[in-house]
Amino acid sequence: MNIYLYLNRFMTALADYGLMFLIPLFVFQTTQSAQLAGLAFTIEYLVKVFFSPVAGLLIDRYPLIKLMSLVNITRAFVSILVATGLFILDGQNSQVIFTLVVLLSVFNGLGFAINFMAQESLLTQLIAPKYFAKVQAKVQSLEQTALVTAPIIFAAALSIAEFHWVLASFIFIFIIANLALIKGVKQDKLDGPSDRLLSLKQRLAANFSVGQSYLFKSKPLQRIVLSTFLLNIIYGTLLAIGAPAVIGYFGKEAASFASLQTAGALASILVLIMIVRLSDRTTPTQLGIIAFICVSLGGFISGFANSFELFVIGAMLILGFDGMFNIYIRTRRMEIIARKDYNKVMGLLMIVNNVSKPLSGFIVFSLGHWFSVLEILIFATAFASILTFSLKLFHTSEEESTLLESTE
């Protein structure tokens, strides 16, 4: 994998995390409504979640590089279109402004879903198995670097320019990403589209059937999916209330919201280092239990926080140990799902696992009129924690740890 593909991955991640930072911040600053900020968050995550299976099918049916290039061009066009609209409106019509930002959220969600799955597919085709872990480590480092730097860069940009000018600058990010992609690999070096015999509807139905079979037959997979759903309620609620809590509840500036996200990313890196040291002495299930306890503790610390600093400490626990929990669920899924069924099952699992994130945004939108954002985080954390441990979702037995037979 050459430097151009690494550059493409970094610039794409920078755009993804930059828009994830800017959109809820702009909505809250424009409307002063935690409910609308939560709604914008919900819309973007709904698109990411429910479009993922379709993104996988598109990747199987169309040339990979052309598809990724089209996504970059489309996202650049939408960014400049929305920026132009915001410039013309000049803050005068809040309803139209919110509609434009929702449009931006939708296309950001679509682009994220396609790019994420396409880039993973690209790695599997270009990298030999014995080098895959090493390359993935480099890619994850780039992702974390983008996660850390995006809030810093765009918070600094907002301090010297209005939102629409900052948004317009994304066209350069997408152009650089696209040029790096085209320079990095040629389509004829990759496998051709592999799935044109069945229609999208037929293939989607077939994959859904395989995934449904696993969910109904495998009790350990059911427990993993439910525990992930519940943890994501805590995680998603924190993301949805982030800007309203920092700017509205604690009265801080946009730069403080950026520092919160940066602190969370740094916590993730520290936890990943800790996992390397713990991996030889702990089982995946033990990592999952540690992660869930720490995420729950973080939810309560942030929810009961009487200062911004305490809120950040809780958020660091949530954002940091979410990465540890992801390692737990990925390892357990690979133990349970037959290898040839893995891609078929993942589309449905991504929907079930991640639908609680937009649900969290909807909860913030629905309850924001009656409760403060921190109270909503307390409710979400208590609900997820009590249900997880009362249902014994981390219980495992030797018989259940065996690999299921292929369902196809």
Secondary structure by P-SEA (a helix, b strand, c coil): ccaaaaaaaaaaaaaaaaaaacaaaaaaaacccaaaaaaaaaaaaaaaaaaaaaaaaaaacccaaaaaaaaaaaaaaaaaaaaaaaaaaccccaaaaaaaaaaaaaaaaaaaaaaaaaaaaaaaacccccaaaaaaaaaaaaaaaaaacaaaaaaaaaacccaaaaaaaaaaaaaaaaaaaaaccccccccccccccccaaaaaaaaaaaaaaaaaccaaaaaaaaaaaaaaaaaaaaaaaccccccccccccaaaaaaaaaaaaaaaaaaaaaaaaacccccaaaaaaaaaaaaaaaaaaaaacccaaaaaaaaaaaaaaaaaaaaaaaaaaaacccccccccaaaaaaaaacaaaaaaaaaaaaacccccaaaaaaaaaaaaaaaaaaaccccccccccccccccc
